[in-house]
Amino acid sequence: MFIKRLVVTCGILAWLAASAWAGTIQDPAAWIDPGGGSPPFNGSAPLDPGAGIIDFYNNTGNLITSITLSTTLNTSLSPADISQFNCGSYFFLDCVITYDSGTGEFTMDFSGVLSDDFSSLVGSNLPDDGGDMGIPPLGHFVFDFFNDNGDSESGNGWIDNPTLFPTDTPELDATSAPEPGTSALLGAGLLALALLSRRNYFSRSSRS
């Protein structure tokens, strides 16, 4: 059975052009919620939405401030078809759907956080007041693909849905990127190192 790949990207995504359709949506569903006792998420991992619930903890060493799910649907779907989807998250304020009817490209972008001060969450198991603040390092989380969040009896719209998907069940790859603050700090450090090396080089050259 051929399985199409679905890509999960953490970070900022460049959205599709003017022909894309965007909105929020009900079934198939994708949720990102707190979890526990889960394997490490080290920046990439294979996911099978047919499993329903997939657990992880954030082992990247960075705060995750957005997660994007993307795949290819059938082309020429209507807004009514796309409105079957639904998404939401404990960790992020927003979930935005984008679909390009010409190419079939489809994304769910989970993003938006309340605060830039996450130091108190590092190493936590996500206390009650940690909602809408991203996924901190070592924080546990789950991907939930049941139609009704957390209810295994509600069915799984990612399985055997030929109206939406060109294959039986999409397979996901999960990848993440550092939060903007971490990236900026890393870039500043590399720049400082380059300048220091350059200064040492010219210092040695002037003495020779």
Secondary structure, DSSP 8 states (H G I E B T S, - for coil): ----EEEEE-S------TTEEEE---SSEEEEEE--S--EE-SEEEE-GGGSEEEEEE-SSS-B-EEEEEEE--TT--HHHHTT-EEEESS-SEEEEEEETTT-EEEEEEE--S-S--GGGTT----GGGTTS-B-TT-EEEEE-SSBTTBGGG--TTSS-TTT-SSSS-EEEEE----HHHHHHHHHHHHHHHHHHHHHHHHHHHH-
